[in-house]
Amino acid sequence: MTLEQIDYFICTVQSRTFFDAAETMHISQSSLSKQIMKLEKELEVLKTWEGRGKINACVHCYGYIIILTLLYF
């Protein structure tokens, strides 16, 4: 896991779509998807997205918990 992957994950959670996150991060959507897939594989998490590039609602909630934990602890 790299800081870049965490940054991409956080941006994706905040943006709610891979398209918007990729635009925000100034990278291609395919590059972002590949990095998120690597992170999923390493953390043994399956399917953070639910089709059409939208992030899964559960992952969205857990993502914010992770973000808040990183910011405040």
C-alpha positions in Angstrom: 0.0 0.0 0.0 1.4 3.4 -0.9 0.4 6.9 0.2 -0.6 7.6 -3.4 -3.1 4.7 -3.3 -4.5 6.0 -0.1 -4.8 9.5 -1.5 -6.6 8.1 -4.6 -8.9 6.1 -2.4 -9.8 9.1 -0.2 -10.4 11.2 -3.3 -12.6 8.5 -4.8 -14.6 8.2 -1.6 -15.1 12.0 -1.5 -15.9 12.3 -5.2 -18.2 9.2 -5.2 -17.2 8.3 -8.8 -14.0 7.2 -10.4 -14.5 9.7 -13.2 -14.7 12.7 -10.8 -11.8 11.5 -8.7 -9.6 11.0 -11.8 -10.4 14.5 -12.9 -9.6 15.9 -9.5 -6.3 13.9 -9.2 -5.4 14.8 -12.9 -4.9 11.2 -13.9 -6.7 8.9 -16.3 -9.7 7.0 -15.0 -8.0 3.7 -16.0 -4.9 4.6 -13.9 -7.1 5.4 -10.9 -9.0 2.1 -11.3 -5.8 0.1 -11.5 -4.4 1.7 -8.3 -7.7 1.1 -6.5 -7.7 -2.5 -7.7 -4.2 -3.0 -6.4 -5.2 -1.6 -3.1 -8.3 -3.9 -3.0 -6.2 -6.9 -3.7 -3.6 -6.0 -1.1 -6.3 -5.4 1.6 -8.3 -8.4 0.4 -11.4 -6.2 -0.3 -13.6 -7.0 -3.2 -15.6 -4.6 -5.3 -15.5 -1.1 -3.9 -17.5 0.0 -6.9 -21.0 -0.9 -7.9 -21.1 -0.3 -11.6 -21.0 2.8 -13.8 -18.0 4.0 -11.8 -19.9 4.7 -8.6 -18.4 3.8 -5.3 -20.3 1.3 -3.2 -22.3 2.9 -0.4 -20.7 0.7 2.3 -17.2 1.5 1.1 -18.2 5.2 1.0 -19.2 5.1 4.7 -16.1 3.1 5.7 -14.0 5.5 3.6 -15.1 8.4 5.6 -14.4 6.6 8.9 -10.9 5.9 7.6 -10.5 9.6 6.6 -11.7 10.8 10.0 -9.5 8.4 11.8 -6.4 9.6 9.8 -7.3 13.2 10.4 -8.0 13.1 14.1 -5.8 10.4 15.6 
